[in-house]
Amino acid sequence: MLKIFHNPRCKHSRAGLEYLKTKTDNFKVRLYLKEPITKDEVKEILLKSNTSPDLLVRKQEDYYKKMLKGKNFNTDEWIKILVDNPNLIQRPIVVGKLKAVLANPPEEVDKLLK
């Protein structure tokens, strides 16, 4: 079963969810802003997407620009930042059994369905 980390207020997230619905009904929606994302979930996303935490960060957010831009953080520090500030997380993220993708554009979901 897939899991989509979704923010209904984000047009990219809505587009990703709609695309996912056209491909499968075997998924769970995770509203990570209402039910806080955990460190383990962030670690799972990082592991399955084979990426570094700074690449999950929405760099256009004011909090990033004012508080984080230009600073260096290690992986554990980035994970804490993302858990404490989930609005900074790129969206939507779709997690499968072995892989995870940032579903922007939505067609990235296809990589999980092969």
OpenMM code with the backbone's topology and positions (N, CA, C; nanometers):
from openmm import Vec3, app, unit

residues = "MET LEU LYS ILE PHE HIS ASN PRO ARG CYS LYS HIS SER ARG ALA GLY LEU GLU TYR LEU LYS THR LYS THR ASP ASN PHE LYS VAL ARG LEU TYR LEU LYS GLU PRO ILE THR LYS ASP GLU VAL LYS GLU ILE LEU LEU LYS SER ASN THR SER PRO ASP LEU LEU VAL ARG LYS GLN GLU ASP TYR TYR LYS LYS MET LEU LYS GLY LYS ASN PHE ASN THR ASP GLU TRP ILE LYS ILE LEU VAL ASP ASN PRO ASN LEU ILE GLN ARG PRO ILE VAL VAL GLY LYS LEU LYS ALA VAL LEU ALA ASN PRO PRO GLU GLU VAL ASP LYS LEU LEU LYS".split()
positions = [
    Vec3(0.0843, -0.1186, 0.0000),
    Vec3(0.0000, 0.0000, 0.0000),
    Vec3(0.0886, 0.1246, 0.0000),
    Vec3(0.0482, 0.2225, -0.0801),
    Vec3(0.1189, 0.3496, -0.0853),
    Vec3(0.0657, 0.4435, 0.0218),
    Vec3(0.1485, 0.5404, 0.0564),
    Vec3(0.1076, 0.6442, 0.1506),
    Vec3(0.1453, 0.7783, 0.0886),
    Vec3(0.0488, 0.8715, 0.0837),
    Vec3(0.0763, 1.0044, 0.0298),
    Vec3(0.0717, 1.1053, 0.1440),
    Vec3(0.1818, 1.1764, 0.1605),
    Vec3(0.1889, 1.2856, 0.2574),
    Vec3(0.1304, 1.4074, 0.1868),
    Vec3(0.0142, 1.4502, 0.2351),
    Vec3(-0.0701, 1.5431, 0.1604),
    Vec3(-0.1068, 1.6658, 0.2425),
    Vec3(-0.1070, 1.7804, 0.1747),
    Vec3(-0.1565, 1.9066, 0.2311),
    Vec3(-0.2674, 1.9551, 0.1379),
    Vec3(-0.3940, 1.9445, 0.1786),
    Vec3(-0.5044, 1.9813, 0.0912),
    Vec3(-0.5043, 2.1277, 0.0468),
    Vec3(-0.4295, 2.2137, 0.1141),
    Vec3(-0.4248, 2.3557, 0.0771),
    Vec3(-0.3233, 2.3839, -0.0334),
    Vec3(-0.2451, 2.2842, -0.0707),
    Vec3(-0.1395, 2.3012, -0.1710),
    Vec3(-0.1858, 2.2470, -0.3061),
    Vec3(-0.1782, 2.3294, -0.4105),
    Vec3(-0.2252, 2.2852, -0.5421),
    Vec3(-0.1420, 2.1694, -0.5961),
    Vec3(-0.0119, 2.1673, -0.5688),
    Vec3(0.0716, 2.0563, -0.6156),
    Vec3(0.0333, 1.9267, -0.5449),
    Vec3(0.0027, 1.9377, -0.4178),
    Vec3(-0.0373, 1.8210, -0.3402),
    Vec3(-0.1728, 1.7694, -0.3887),
    Vec3(-0.2651, 1.8595, -0.4149),
    Vec3(-0.3963, 1.8182, -0.4670),
    Vec3(-0.3816, 1.7502, -0.6026),
    Vec3(-0.2961, 1.8053, -0.6875),
    Vec3(-0.2737, 1.7457, -0.8197),
    Vec3(-0.2131, 1.6065, -0.8067),
    Vec3(-0.1186, 1.5910, -0.7141),
    Vec3(-0.0573, 1.4608, -0.6915),
    Vec3(-0.1576, 1.3585, -0.6423),
    Vec3(-0.2443, 1.3992, -0.5521),
    Vec3(-0.3471, 1.3090, -0.4999),
    Vec3(-0.4447, 1.2698, -0.6101),
    Vec3(-0.4874, 1.3654, -0.6906),
    Vec3(-0.5803, 1.3346, -0.7997),
    Vec3(-0.5169, 1.2385, -0.9000),
    Vec3(-0.3919, 1.2602, -0.9312),
    Vec3(-0.3210, 1.1713, -1.0238),
    Vec3(-0.3117, 1.0308, -0.9649),
    Vec3(-0.2762, 1.0234, -0.8384),
    Vec3(-0.2654, 0.8940, -0.7714),
    Vec3(-0.3991, 0.8202, -0.7766),
    Vec3(-0.5086, 0.8919, -0.7577),
    Vec3(-0.6417, 0.8304, -0.7626),
    Vec3(-0.6717, 0.7694, -0.8990),
    Vec3(-0.6150, 0.8263, -1.0058),
    Vec3(-0.6384, 0.7706, -1.1403),
    Vec3(-0.5578, 0.6443, -1.1645),
    Vec3(-0.4582, 0.6204, -1.0808),
    Vec3(-0.3678, 0.5066, -1.1011),
    Vec3(-0.3975, 0.3877, -1.0113),
    Vec3(-0.4460, 0.4146, -0.8890),
    Vec3(-0.4678, 0.3069, -0.7926),
    Vec3(-0.5610, 0.3547, -0.6824),
    Vec3(-0.6214, 0.2592, -0.6158),
    Vec3(-0.6982, 0.2938, -0.4958),
    Vec3(-0.6318, 0.2335, -0.3721),
    Vec3(-0.5131, 0.1792, -0.3925),
    Vec3(-0.4390, 0.1137, -0.2850),
    Vec3(-0.3416, 0.2126, -0.2206),
    Vec3(-0.3982, 0.3133, -0.1540),
    Vec3(-0.3139, 0.4128, -0.0871),
    Vec3(-0.3884, 0.4700, 0.0329),
    Vec3(-0.3082, 0.5299, 0.1195),
    Vec3(-0.3595, 0.5959, 0.2395),
    Vec3(-0.3133, 0.7406, 0.2351),
    Vec3(-0.4026, 0.8322, 0.2690),
    Vec3(-0.3684, 0.9748, 0.2738),
    Vec3(-0.3212, 1.0076, 0.4137),
    Vec3(-0.2052, 1.0690, 0.4208),
    Vec3(-0.1462, 1.1093, 0.5495),
    Vec3(-0.1449, 1.2612, 0.5553),
    Vec3(-0.2359, 1.3187, 0.6333),
    Vec3(-0.2446, 1.4644, 0.6500),
    Vec3(-0.1426, 1.5062, 0.7552),
    Vec3(-0.0202, 1.5221, 0.7124),
    Vec3(0.0920, 1.5398, 0.8044),
    Vec3(0.0933, 1.6741, 0.8778),
    Vec3(0.0119, 1.7689, 0.8354),
    Vec3(0.0036, 1.8955, 0.9090),
    Vec3(-0.0965, 1.8869, 1.0233),
    Vec3(-0.1932, 1.7957, 1.0119),
    Vec3(-0.2916, 1.7769, 1.1197),
    Vec3(-0.2424, 1.6763, 1.2226),
    Vec3(-0.1808, 1.5701, 1.1742),
    Vec3(-0.1220, 1.4688, 1.2618),
    Vec3(0.0283, 1.4747, 1.2369),
    Vec3(0.1032, 1.5323, 1.3271),
    Vec3(0.2445, 1.5639, 1.3012),
    Vec3(0.3263, 1.4463, 1.2470),
    Vec3(0.4111, 1.4801, 1.1536),
    Vec3(0.5034, 1.3825, 1.0968),
    Vec3(0.6069, 1.3467, 1.2031),
    Vec3(0.6516, 1.2230, 1.2015),
    Vec3(0.7480, 1.1769, 1.3018),
    Vec3(0.8889, 1.1712, 1.2437),
    Vec3(0.9863, 1.1626, 1.3335),
    Vec3(1.1257, 1.1466, 1.2894),
    Vec3(1.1405, 1.0201, 1.2065),
    Vec3(1.0748, 0.9122, 1.2497),
    Vec3(1.0849, 0.7858, 1.1764),
    Vec3(1.0269, 0.7975, 1.0360),
    Vec3(0.9179, 0.8722, 1.0226),
    Vec3(0.8600, 0.8912, 0.8890),
    Vec3(0.9544, 0.9710, 0.7994),
    Vec3(1.0149, 1.0748, 0.8529),
    Vec3(1.1106, 1.1527, 0.7736),
    Vec3(1.2291, 1.0646, 0.7344),
    Vec3(1.2790, 0.9852, 0.8275),
    Vec3(1.3908, 0.8953, 0.7973),
    Vec3(1.3519, 0.7949, 0.6893),
    Vec3(1.2293, 0.7428, 0.6966),
    Vec3(1.1820, 0.6487, 0.5949),
    Vec3(1.1778, 0.7150, 0.4579),
    Vec3(1.1259, 0.8372, 0.4518),
    Vec3(1.1207, 0.9101, 0.3253),
    Vec3(1.2612, 0.9302, 0.2695),
    Vec3(1.3529, 0.9703, 0.3547),
    Vec3(1.4909, 0.9938, 0.3104),
    Vec3(1.5553, 0.8658, 0.2589),
    Vec3(1.5373, 0.7583, 0.3318),
    Vec3(1.5953, 0.6303, 0.2925),
    Vec3(1.5368, 0.5819, 0.1606),
    Vec3(1.4050, 0.5834, 0.1503),
    Vec3(1.3389, 0.5290, 0.0318),
    Vec3(1.3509, 0.6188, -0.0909),
    Vec3(1.3749, 0.7473, -0.0697),
    Vec3(1.3931, 0.8381, -0.1835),
    Vec3(1.5413, 0.8568, -0.2169),
    Vec3(1.6273, 0.8034, -0.1308),
    Vec3(1.7723, 0.8131, -0.1510),
    Vec3(1.8138, 0.9594, -0.1720),
    Vec3(1.7678, 1.0439, -0.0812),
    Vec3(1.7986, 1.1860, -0.0926),
    Vec3(1.8439, 1.2409, 0.0426),
    Vec3(1.8930, 1.3611, 0.0409),
    Vec3(1.9338, 1.4260, 0.1653),
    Vec3(1.8187, 1.5144, 0.2152),
    Vec3(1.8117, 1.5382, 0.3450),
    Vec3(1.6980, 1.6113, 0.3998),
    Vec3(1.6835, 1.7533, 0.3476),
    Vec3(1.7929, 1.8189, 0.3156),
    Vec3(1.7815, 1.9560, 0.2657),
    Vec3(1.7084, 1.9633, 0.1317),
    Vec3(1.7048, 1.8522, 0.0569),
    Vec3(1.6325, 1.8501, -0.0702),
    Vec3(1.4818, 1.8352, -0.0517),
    Vec3(1.4391, 1.8047, 0.0694),
    Vec3(1.2954, 1.7988, 0.0995),
    Vec3(1.2408, 1.9343, 0.1434),
    Vec3(1.3276, 2.0310, 0.1586),
    Vec3(1.2896, 2.1606, 0.2156),
    Vec3(1.2344, 2.2544, 0.1079),
    Vec3(1.1224, 2.3157, 0.1405),
    Vec3(1.0626, 2.4193, 0.0558),
    Vec3(1.1366, 2.5502, 0.0830),
    Vec3(1.2260, 2.5844, -0.0048),
    Vec3(1.3147, 2.6982, 0.0176),
    Vec3(1.2478, 2.8335, -0.0071),
    Vec3(1.1266, 2.8330, -0.0569),
    Vec3(1.0545, 2.9592, -0.0774),
    Vec3(0.9764, 3.0031, 0.0463),
    Vec3(0.9721, 2.9173, 0.1481),
    Vec3(0.9008, 2.9517, 0.2713),
    Vec3(0.9753, 3.0616, 0.3483),
    Vec3(0.8985, 3.1529, 0.4074),
    Vec3(0.9580, 3.2627, 0.4839),
    Vec3(1.0463, 3.2120, 0.5980),
    Vec3(1.0006, 3.1081, 0.6671),
    Vec3(1.0788, 3.0547, 0.7795),
    Vec3(1.2165, 3.0100, 0.7310),
    Vec3(1.2206, 2.9431, 0.6172),
    Vec3(1.3496, 2.9004, 0.5629),
    Vec3(1.4368, 3.0229, 0.5329),
    Vec3(1.3800, 3.1194, 0.4637),
    Vec3(1.4564, 3.2374, 0.4236),
    Vec3(1.5108, 3.3148, 0.5429),
    Vec3(1.4313, 3.3265, 0.6492),
    Vec3(1.4707, 3.4063, 0.7653),
    Vec3(1.5596, 3.3311, 0.8641),
    Vec3(1.5354, 3.2009, 0.8804),
    Vec3(1.5999, 3.1279, 0.9889),
    Vec3(1.7035, 3.0235, 0.9447),
    Vec3(1.6940, 2.9750, 0.8218),
    Vec3(1.7766, 2.8597, 0.7838),
    Vec3(1.8712, 2.8843, 0.6674),
    Vec3(1.8344, 2.9727, 0.5793),
    Vec3(1.9130, 2.9960, 0.4578),
    Vec3(2.0571, 3.0322, 0.4921),
    Vec3(2.1492, 2.9649, 0.4231),
    Vec3(2.2908, 2.9937, 0.4422),
    Vec3(2.3555, 2.9220, 0.5590),
    Vec3(2.2776, 2.8470, 0.6353),
    Vec3(2.3328, 2.7735, 0.7497),
    Vec3(2.3518, 2.6271, 0.7122),
    Vec3(2.4455, 2.5642, 0.7790),
    Vec3(2.4726, 2.4228, 0.7549),
    Vec3(2.4184, 2.3399, 0.8698),
    Vec3(2.3456, 2.2344, 0.8342),
    Vec3(2.2896, 2.1434, 0.9340),
    Vec3(2.3242, 2.0009, 0.8947),
    Vec3(2.3447, 1.9155, 0.9950),
    Vec3(2.3667, 1.7744, 0.9641),
    Vec3(2.2304, 1.7066, 0.9459),
    Vec3(2.2317, 1.5800, 0.9092),
    Vec3(2.1075, 1.5081, 0.8805),
    Vec3(2.0122, 1.5086, 0.9986),
    Vec3(2.0611, 1.4788, 1.1183),
    Vec3(1.9742, 1.4759, 1.2362),
    Vec3(1.9128, 1.6131, 1.2651),
    Vec3(1.9905, 1.7185, 1.2459),
    Vec3(1.9382, 1.8535, 1.2669),
    Vec3(1.8289, 1.8861, 1.1646),
    Vec3(1.8510, 1.8479, 1.0375),
    Vec3(1.7496, 1.8716, 0.9348),
    Vec3(1.6219, 1.7947, 0.9665),
    Vec3(1.6360, 1.6711, 1.0102),
    Vec3(1.5179, 1.5907, 1.0442),
    Vec3(1.4383, 1.6592, 1.1546),
    Vec3(1.5070, 1.7072, 1.2567),
    Vec3(1.4377, 1.7789, 1.3660),
    Vec3(1.3694, 1.9051, 1.3131),
    Vec3(1.4366, 1.9785, 1.2272),
    Vec3(1.3787, 2.0994, 1.1681),
    Vec3(1.2514, 2.0646, 1.0921),
    Vec3(1.2538, 1.9575, 1.0131),
    Vec3(1.1364, 1.9185, 0.9343),
    Vec3(1.0216, 1.8703, 1.0224),
    Vec3(1.0544, 1.7961, 1.1279),
    Vec3(0.9512, 1.7491, 1.2205),
    Vec3(0.8876, 1.8683, 1.2932),
    Vec3(0.9702, 1.9631, 1.3341),
    Vec3(0.9210, 2.0801, 1.4077),
    Vec3(0.8504, 2.1823, 1.3182),
    Vec3(0.8798, 2.1779, 1.1881),
    Vec3(0.8253, 2.2749, 1.0923),
    Vec3(0.7767, 2.2017, 0.9665),
    Vec3(0.6709, 2.1231, 0.9777),
    Vec3(0.6283, 2.0403, 0.8647),
    Vec3(0.5865, 2.1194, 0.7407),
    Vec3(0.5545, 2.2479, 0.7560),
    Vec3(0.5238, 2.3294, 0.6383),
    Vec3(0.6425, 2.3410, 0.5437),
    Vec3(0.7622, 2.3142, 0.5945),
    Vec3(0.8827, 2.3216, 0.5116),
    Vec3(0.8985, 2.2017, 0.4185),
    Vec3(0.8214, 2.0966, 0.4410),
    Vec3(0.8395, 1.9731, 0.3638),
    Vec3(0.7745, 1.9862, 0.2263),
    Vec3(0.8531, 1.9517, 0.1225),
    Vec3(0.8003, 1.9467, -0.0136),
    Vec3(0.6794, 1.8544, -0.0167),
    Vec3(0.5886, 1.8790, -0.1093),
    Vec3(0.4696, 1.7956, -0.1176),
    Vec3(0.4179, 1.7887, -0.2599),
    Vec3(0.3444, 1.6829, -0.2863),
    Vec3(0.3203, 1.5664, -0.2017),
    Vec3(0.4353, 1.4681, -0.2120),
    Vec3(0.4507, 1.3891, -0.1099),
    Vec3(0.5482, 1.2796, -0.1117),
    Vec3(0.4680, 1.1503, -0.1061),
    Vec3(0.5012, 1.0591, -0.1962),
    Vec3(0.4335, 0.9297, -0.1995),
    Vec3(0.5366, 0.8236, -0.1650),
    Vec3(0.5008, 0.7411, -0.0670),
    Vec3(0.5912, 0.6385, -0.0166),
    Vec3(0.5333, 0.5020, -0.0481),
    Vec3(0.6174, 0.4190, -0.1085),
    Vec3(0.5801, 0.2805, -0.1364),
    Vec3(0.6581, 0.1865, -0.0481),
    Vec3(0.6534, 0.0585, -0.0825),
    Vec3(0.7212, -0.0426, -0.0013),
    Vec3(0.8732, -0.0236, -0.0033),
    Vec3(0.9277, 0.0077, -0.1218),
    Vec3(1.0727, 0.0179, -0.1342),
    Vec3(1.1227, 0.1557, -0.1764),
    Vec3(1.0349, 0.2384, -0.2297),
    Vec3(1.0746, 0.3690, -0.2821),
    Vec3(0.9814, 0.4774, -0.2329),
    Vec3(1.0300, 0.6010, -0.2408),
    Vec3(0.9480, 0.7196, -0.2148),
    Vec3(0.9837, 0.8239, -0.3198),
    Vec3(0.8828, 0.9028, -0.3602),
    Vec3(0.9066, 1.0077, -0.4595),
    Vec3(0.8366, 1.1358, -0.4178),
    Vec3(0.8942, 1.2461, -0.4584),
    Vec3(0.8265, 1.3742, -0.4510),
    Vec3(0.7403, 1.3791, -0.5767),
    Vec3(0.6098, 1.3784, -0.5594),
    Vec3(0.5171, 1.3674, -0.6721),
    Vec3(0.4834, 1.5042, -0.7311),
    Vec3(0.5865, 1.5774, -0.7645),
    Vec3(0.5717, 1.7048, -0.8316),
    Vec3(0.6775, 1.7111, -0.9411),
    Vec3(0.6416, 1.6802, -1.0649),
    Vec3(0.5079, 1.6639, -1.1185),
    Vec3(0.4438, 1.5313, -1.0752),
    Vec3(0.3109, 1.5245, -1.0837),
    Vec3(0.2390, 1.4064, -1.0360),
    Vec3(0.2816, 1.2754, -1.1013),
    Vec3(0.3302, 1.2824, -1.2243),
    Vec3(0.3701, 1.1612, -1.2959),
    Vec3(0.4854, 1.0875, -1.2297),
    Vec3(0.5528, 1.1519, -1.1346),
    Vec3(0.6594, 1.0842, -1.0598),
    Vec3(0.6060, 0.9616, -0.9869),
    Vec3(0.4755, 0.9613, -0.9564),
    Vec3(0.4115, 0.8479, -0.8898),
    Vec3(0.4313, 0.7192, -0.9713),
    Vec3(0.4384, 0.7327, -1.1028),
    Vec3(0.4518, 0.6155, -1.1893),
    Vec3(0.5750, 0.5323, -1.1531),
    Vec3(0.6771, 0.5942, -1.0985),
    Vec3(0.7986, 0.5221, -1.0594),
    Vec3(0.7700, 0.4205, -0.9496),
    Vec3(0.6645, 0.4421, -0.8723),
    Vec3(0.6285, 0.3496, -0.7650),
    Vec3(0.5361, 0.2395, -0.8111),
    Vec3(0.4798, 0.2550, -0.9278),
    Vec3(0.3772, 0.1623, -0.9752),
    Vec3(0.4294, 0.0624, -1.0788),
    Vec3(0.5572, 0.0662, -1.1072),
    Vec3(0.6160, -0.0253, -1.2066),
    Vec3(0.6288, -0.1640, -1.1532),
] * unit.nanometer
topology = app.Topology()
chain = topology.addChain("A")
for resn in residues:
    res = topology.addResidue(resn, chain)
    for name in ("N", "CA", "C"):
        topology.addAtom(name, app.Element.getBySymbol(name[0]), res)
